[in-house]
Amino acid sequence: MELPFAEPFRIKMVEEIYQSTREERERWIKEKDYNLFNLESQKVFIDLLTDSGTGAMSDKQWGAMMTGDESYAGSQSFQKLKATVNAITGYEYVLPTHQGRAAENVLFSALVKEGNVIPGNSHFDTTKGHIEFRKAHAIDCTIDEAFDSELIHPFKGNIDLNKLEAVYKQYGKENIPFTLITITCNSSGGQPVSVDNIRKVKALSDQYGIPIFFDSARFAENAYFIKEREEEFKNHTIKEIAKIVFDLGDGMTMSSKKDGLVNIGGFIALNNEELYKKCGNFGIIYEGYLSYGGLAGRDLAALAQGLDEATEYPYLKSRISQIEYLGNKLIEYGIPIQQPIGGHAIFIDAVKFLPNVPREEFPAQTLGIELYKEAGVRGVEIGTILADRDPETRENRYPKLELLRLAIPRRTYFQSHMDYIAVALKNIFDRRDEISKGYEITWEADILRHFTVKLKEK
Ligand SMILES: *Cc1c(COP(=O)(O)O)cnc(C)c1O
């Protein structure tokens, strides 16, 4: 028999979590205006709100914390981080920031002007926020296959070259400071982008003189999928694949809270010295001096170690296998999920799961609230509430997919937790015909409304 996957680590410390009653949960979520972000964490049994900054650090990372060098300038921890980033990405210049969106803020301050367009593959919400905040536009060029949630395609994060070329032709390089490739593509379901696709995007972009940047929060998971699914790379190491990908671009932003395997942090890495200097000025104003960027020396040290661990195959194998395990259980129960199963999360197609809840009443949010009430599991809506209103017309934007995301923190939960989540969803699925009402908004912010929106039952 082939041996099943097993985590290549064991436990050294545990954290207790509280198992509440359904009665408690019904009361709590109502008190919080049906916004899952508002819940205090002790009211959540299994927290799948995000895989961002919620993972467990290794003993080596905790060890690195103790040796963090807190010098204001030129700390050894920064040198170590820089060397690690240089080795993994091939990019020479490294600018730490306090998290991924801060990296976006710094890079976009240097590059994005009013009226610009930034093509890419389903830009992440903070990324789009930083683009629109500068009165520029994010244009989604993801392949159409990505929007059919049950269609099997190995690289649903890929960019459609015809859509991209149409944008290049319409706007020209004067209005397109760069194309942004998100690896893996979070908003389209944690779906990877192939090297083949990136090579083609690069060739096309070179023709039009447009640089390529990567939003690389999950670059290691993307590299894992490339190894598993792209024949050419099956014998490459994860580190080799990551390097091949980054070689095809001009720079990257990183949220270290994902594949950095730390709880806070981010960085920018670049090849171009001029751009580095320009970004450095914004970095100093917004984040802190060039060698710490809003982080403590110990954070930089833990990140250097985390990046090294996140780009090792056995870790990635266990990470992705855990998500596949949960996804396959749900498929077995007939629950409509995005396929193939993505890198960091399960995405449930809420329109198919709750066919009786109208689109205007937020089916994905409705399912998220049901799941919380059923089992104390917290997921997150990736649907109409997240999509915000159109900045010009102020109309609700209805994205092609209305999803409930269950993001799995790294190295945090067991297989038994996955079984528990699957049964909770099955119970709701079995009574889906009785659920016909969703929610309506009573208050919302102008931008990134999902974090603070208030809702009431329809
Ligand atoms: C998380 C994330 C960001 C933003 O990073 P933060 O660290 O949360 O600020 C940007 N892009 C992608 C793809 C992400 O997943």
PDBQT file of the ligand as one rigid body, heavy atoms in Angstrom, charges set to zero:
ROOT
HETATM    1  C1  LIG A 501      -3.223  38.691   2.080  1.00  0.00    +0.000 C 
HETATM    2  C2  LIG A 501      -2.991  39.155   0.720  1.00  0.00    +0.000 A 
HETATM    3  C3  LIG A 501      -2.618  40.478   0.459  1.00  0.00    +0.000 A 
HETATM    4  C4  LIG A 501      -2.524  41.526   1.537  1.00  0.00    +0.000 C 
HETATM    5  O1  LIG A 501      -1.630  41.173   2.519  1.00  0.00    +0.000 OA
HETATM    6  P1  LIG A 501      -1.820  41.604   4.056  1.00  0.00    +0.000 P 
HETATM    7  O2  LIG A 501      -0.614  41.036   4.716  1.00  0.00    +0.000 OA
HETATM    8  O3  LIG A 501      -3.095  40.987   4.528  1.00  0.00    +0.000 OA
HETATM    9  O4  LIG A 501      -1.866  43.068   4.110  1.00  0.00    +0.000 OA
HETATM   10  C5  LIG A 501      -2.394  40.823  -0.853  1.00  0.00    +0.000 A 
HETATM   11  N1  LIG A 501      -2.532  39.932  -1.837  1.00  0.00    +0.000 NA
HETATM   12  C6  LIG A 501      -2.887  38.656  -1.629  1.00  0.00    +0.000 A 
HETATM   13  C7  LIG A 501      -3.017  37.704  -2.771  1.00  0.00    +0.000 C 
HETATM   14  C8  LIG A 501      -3.135  38.220  -0.347  1.00  0.00    +0.000 A 
HETATM   15  O5  LIG A 501      -3.516  36.966  -0.139  1.00  0.00    +0.000 OA
ENDROOT
TORSDOF 0
